[in-house]
Structures are given as structure tokens and as C-alpha cells.
Amino acid sequence: VQLQASGGGLVQAGGSLRLSCAASGRTLSGYFMAWFRQAPEKERECVSRISWSGSRVYYSDSAKGRFTISRDTAKNTVYLQMNSLKPEDTAVYYCAASDVYATSPAVYKYWGQGTQVTVSS
């Protein structure tokens, strides 16, 4: 599975971005998809994850109420809609796929290349 993340950019605080993660090579059916982020000198953290059926969804405390994860099975794509962005959301965002529903990045087999999100105050 190859994952291609896109949609990052520079936005002012309070603004919105939508990240996309397009998969190729095989269908994502059966995989759990997640968005991670990593800020400089910080550990990679799971912001949100979703089962491919859409029945299981997780958000970190920092993402709850502001971010929405979704997937388009026909397009083999996962999205992360980010609203009310804050400067502390600044990080490189990665999408990842796993056959285990978990938060730890260690269990994710496939990773996108990362997309930079910068939120200015």
C-alpha cells in the first residue's frame, strides 16, 4: 500500500484545512486508518483514527470537537477536516494504515510522506 498525504499549508489561527490521504496499490478495506502528527522535538501522536467500515472512530483530546476524520471507500481516500486551528496544531501530519486498531505508531505498517501544517497566531 502506498499512501499519499496532501492538503497541508499555512493558515491563520481559527482557520481550517482538509488533509487527504490517497491510497494506491490495494484497497484499504480491512485496514484501520489514522492521522498522526509530529511537532519538532515532540513524539509522534495519534490525532485520529477510523476503521474502514467507519464504525470505530477515535480522536485525541486535542482534536475532539475540532477535527473530523472520514473516508471515501470509492476513492480509497481518508480525510481529516481540521477546524478552529490553533498554533499548537503546527506539525507534520502523517496518514498511516494498520491492521490493528491502535494508537501506537509502532503498529502501523504503511505511512504517507507527511504534509506540513503551520498555524500562525
Disulfide bonds with the S-S distance in Angstrom:
Cys21-Cys95 2.14
